[in-house]
Amino acid sequence: MFDPIRSTMVLLLALAAPLSGQDDPKFTLTAKLAPATAAAGDPIELVLIARTEHGWHAYGTLETTNVPVSLDTEALQLTGLELAGDAVIPPGDPTPTPVGESYPLPDTFEVRVPLKVAAGATGEVKVAGELGYQICDASVCERPNSAPFVAKLTLGGGGGGGLGLKPGLMLDPEEKVAIRARFDPATVRAGEVATLILDVHVVDGWHAYGTLETTNVPVGFDHAKQDFGDLEFEGEPVIPPGDEEVTPIGSTFPLPHEFVVKQVVRVPEGTEPGEIEVLGVLDYQVCTDSFCDPVAEGEFEAKLVVEAGEARAGDRVAPPDEPAKLDSNDPFATWWGLILACIGGGLFALAMPCTYPMIPITFSFFTKQAEKSGGNVVMLAVVYGLGIIAMFVGVGVALSAVIIDVV
């Protein structure tokens, strides 16, 4: 349901204090002109690829409660180009929330603007502007912001422009591959482990290759090429194998446009509290359906915070794609421990002032019902208890489904 009060407050914030053009590490944007070759009079398209940090999202054009993604095409700075239509912005996915319908966008989405190369244009053409947005997570929204962009194209040749480097995102020189690096968790203690997560995005029309590839060069994470300081690698990196495709020269294993590479690292004992900055490279080769680029290295950087304190018992972070190890010192680390804890919690709840007086009333009710029907008191109590369990489990499952959809 539309909330006019909240919508008015969001609009006032947007008008009163926009954060125009400021860097936001939780929102990254790249721009390109497609196709990569054009001549005077040709139709061309501005493609904006936006990515939000995991757990955060922007909003589509159908959003009425928060501020949706927007692009003022009339304010675009065009050099050698002409506007050929309206911007195409995703509407968002309808999601029910406690305050009404919302329309969040996925972690990666595209905005497209149809353009045309001006008659008589030569040399380099360019477009510049700002994309407006607001990002939120499950509990809070940031103030409205805007991300600047620039895209260039040399007529008769290849190449496209972009934003260059943004925090957490490294682009290769031709911007075919974007790599965003982060640690999970972002803060650990000496002696503990964390997982380096590389979110890799390959532009449309191109693809990299998984570890099963034998014809072309697969994605690789060479430990010897990484500058991780004193951090220790735990095991081998986890790289997707690729999806098999049969070609006239044999099977090949391309990866989707978005994939993830993971590597577990351990902070050595005795490491002083502070921030560890890591620099690394990801080896890859990208191809189209007709040709391949030379093997390249995609650079990335990330930061891991080491806090003071003793290492917690057990590895608090599971290696990629493996179940987490349970802390042997944790009394709830086994199913039996959890069940006993639940039973203890129930007995404790019985002693509460709002529950304890109901015990004799409940016993009396079952006794009278058994006398009237000639039934068994124990059986009535069991049915009553199972009914309560089924009711709460049903409510919990229903609410969890709603909460997951909202998040």
N, C-alpha and C positions, 0 to 999 in steps of 0.2 A: 504494500500500500504506500502511496506517495505521502511523504512526511513534509508538509510545507515549512514547518518551523526549522527542521534540520537542513532542508535544502536552502532556505534563506540564509542560515548561518554560514553554510559552506560557500555560498555565492558572495557574501560579505567578506569572508576571509580571502577569497580569490581576488576581489576588487581592491581590498585594503592593503594586502601585503603579498603579492605574488613573488615567488623566488625566481624571477625570470633569468634564464641563462646560466644558473649556477650548477656546478657539477654535482651529480647525485650518484654515489657508488652503487645504489640499489636499482638504478635505471640507466641502461646504456643504449646508445642509438648509433646506427651506421646508415649511411646514405649512398646510393649508387644510381647511375643512369643506365637503363637497359633499353635496347640491346647495347652491347659494348662497341658496336660500330654504327655510324649513322652519317647521313649527308644532308645538305640543305633541303628542307621540305619534308623530311621523313618524320613519321610519328615516333615518339620516344616516351619513356615512362620514368618518373622518379619513384624509386623504391626505398622506403624507410623501414629498416629492420630494427625493432625495439625488443629489448630483453629486460625482464625484471628479475631481481634476486629471488631465490627460492623462498617461498612463503609470502611474497609480496605480489600484488597485481594492480594493473591499471584498469580502466573501465571503458566499455564500448559506447557507441553513440546512443544506445537506448537507455543509458543510465540517467536517472533523475535525482537520486539522493546525493551522490558524490559528483565530482567534476569529471566528465568523460574526456577521452583523448580528442584533441581538436587541432586543426591546421587551417590557418587563414590563408587560402590560396591567393587572395588579392594582395597580401603582404609579401609574397615571394619575390625575391630579388633575382630576376631572370636576365641572363646575358646570352644573347644569341638564341634564346628559346621563347616560345609562346605558350600560354596556358591553353589546353585543349579540352578541359572538362573539370568536373568537381573531384575533390579528393575522395578516395574510397577507403573508409575507415571501418574496421569490423564492428558489428553491433554489440558484441559481447554474448556470453552464455547466460540465459536466465537462471538465477539462483535464488531460492527463497531464503529470507533472513527474518529475524524477529521484528524488523521495522519495515518489511515489505520486500518486493522483488528487486534484486540487484543484477547487474550485468557485467561481471568481471571478465577480463581478457586472459588468455593463457600466458605462460611465462615468456613466450616469444610470439610476436605478432607483426604483421606488415601493414603499412599504410602506402597506398599507391596514388600517384597523381599523373594523369595523362598530359603530356606536353607535345610540342611540335618544334622541330628545328626551323628557325626563321629562314625565310627565303634570302639567299645571298649570304648566309652566315658562313664563316670560314674559321679555321683554327680551332680555338677552344671555346666551348659553351659551358655555362655554369648556372647553377641554381642554389640559392641559400635561403634559409628561413628558420623558423622555430616550431617545434611540436609541443603543444600544451598537454599536460597530463596531471593526474593525481594518483599516487599509489597508496595502498592500504595493506595491512596484514589482517590477521584474524581479530585483532583487538584495537588497533589504532590506525588512523590515517595521517599521512604527512600533508603539509600545506601544498596547495597547487604549485606547480613548477613548470618550467619549459626547457626543452633541450634544443640547442642550436645545431644546425647541420649545414654541410656544404657538399655538393656533388659536382664533379667536373667530367668533361668528356672531350677528347680531341677528335674532331670530325675526320672520318676516313681512317681512324686508327682505334685501337683498343684502349681500355683503361677507364676507371671510374673513380670518383672521389668519395670521401667519407669524412668521419670526424677525427681520424687519428686515434690516439690512445685515450682511453677513459680508465678510471680506477677499476682494477680487477679484470680488465679486458685488454688483450693484446691482439692487434691485427697484423696479418702478414702484409708485405708491401702492396700486393695487388688486391687485398681485401677479399680473397676467396674463402679464407678460413678465419674464424674468430674463436679465441680460447679465453675462457674465464676460469680462474683458479680460486679455490677456497679450501679451508680446512674444516673438518667436522670431527669433533667440536673445535671451535675457534680458540678456546682457552683450555690448557691442560697444565699438569704439574710435571716436574722432573720425574722420569721413570715411567710415564704413561705414554700411550700411543694416540695418534690422531690419523685420520684419513684425508689425504690430499685428493680433492675432487676436481677434475678438469671437465668443464662443460664445453663441448666443442660444437660449433655451428659452421656448416659448409653452405655457401650460397647456392641458390637454385641453379640447376643445370650442371652442377659439379658433384663429385662424391669422392670420399676417401675409401680405404680398404681395410677390412678386418684382418685378424691374425691368421685366418685360414688361407689368405690370398697367396698364390705362388707365381702368378704371371706379372703383376705389378708390385709395387712396394707397399707393404701394409703399414698401418700406424704403429709407431714404436716409441717406447719410453726407455731410453738407454740411461741406466744409473750413472754411468761414467760421464755423461754430458750435463748432469744436474749440479747446480751450486746450492746445496742444502746445508752448508755449514757443518755443525756437529750432529745434525739429525741422522738417525740410522734407518735405513730401509728395512722394512719387515716383509719378507717374501717378495714375490714378483708382482709387477703391475697387472691390473685387471683391465683388459682391452677387449671390446666386443669382437666376436669371430667373424661377423659379417653375414649377410644373407646370400645364399648360393643362387647364382644365375648362370644358366647354361648358354655359352656363346659358341660360335663356329670353331674357336680355337681351344675350347675347354671351359671348365667351370671357373667363375670368378666370384668374389665375395665382397661386394660393395657394402658400405655402411650407409645408414640413413643420413639425412641432412643434419640431424642432431644426435649426438651420442656422448657417452660419458666414459672417461678413463679414470681409474682409481689406483692409488698407491698408499699403503699404510707406512707410517714412519713412527719411530720411537724417539722420545726426548731422553737423552742419556741422564743417568743419575748424577746429581751434583750440578746440573745446569742452573745457572743463576736466573732468578725471575726477570722477565723482560720480554721484548719482542724479537722474534726471529724472522728475518726476511729471507725468502727463498726465491731463487731465479732458476728457470729451467727451460727446456725446449722439448717439443713433441715432434718427432719425425713423421712425415706423411708424404703421400703423393696424391694429387687430385686429378681426376679425369672427367671428361664429358663422354658422350656416347661415341665420339669420333676420334678424340686425341687426348693425350695426357701432358700435364706440365712436368717439368723436372722435379726430382725429389727436393723437398723443402723442409725447413725447420720452423715451427711456430713457437714463438717465445711466450712465456707467461711469468707472472710473479704473484706471490701470495705472502701473507703474514700469519704467523702463529704466535699467540701470546702464552707465555709460561708464567703461571702464578705461583706464589709462595705456598708451601705446604708439603706434607709427606704424600707420596704416591698412594692413591687409594687402592685397596686390595682388589686384585683381579683386574683384567683389562676392561676398562669402561667403554672402549670403542671396539666393535667387532671388525675383523678384517673384511674387506669388500666381499659381499655376497656370501658371507658366512654368519651363522647365528652368534649372537653375543654370548660371551662367557659369563656365567653367573658367579657372583661373589660368594665364596664358600663361607665367609663370616656373616653373611646376611641371612637372618632367620627366615626370610620370605623367599629365599632363592630356589626352593623346591615347591612342587605342587602341594605336598603334605604340609609344609610350613605355611603356605598361603591358606589352605583349608582350615588349619588349626587357628590361624590368626583371625579368619572370618568368624569361626565359632566363638572365639574369645570376645570378638567385638560384639557379637549378638548377645552373649551373656552379660557383657558390660552394659549394653543398651537396656536390658531388662531392669537394671537397678536404677535407671533414671526416674525422676519424679513423675514424668508424664506416662511412663510405661508400667512401673511396678504396681500401682493400684489396679491395673487391668488384669493382673494374673488371677486373683480369686474370682473375678467376674467371668473370665474366660473358662476357668475350670467348672464353675457353676453352670454355665451355659451348655457345655458339652455333656455334663452329667444329666441335666434335665432332658436334653435332646435324646440321649441314649435311653433314659427311662421311658420316654413317650413312645419311641419307635422300637424299643426292645433291641436296640443295636449295641455295637461295641464302642466304648468311649475312645479307645486307642485308635480305631479306624477313623472315627470322626475327626480326631485331632490330626491324623496323618493327612487326610483329605484337605483339611483346613490349611495345614502348613504348605502342602504342595500347591494349593491355590494361590497362596501369598507369593511363593517362589515364582510361579508361572507369571503372575501379574507383574512383578517387579522386573523379571527378565524381559518380558515383552515390552514394557515401557522403556527399559534401558536400551534394547536393540533399536526401537523406533527412534528414540532421541539421538542415539549415536549415528544413525544414518543421516538424520537431519543436520547434525553438527558437522559431519564429514563433508556433506554437500556444501555447507556454508563456507567451511575453510577452503 
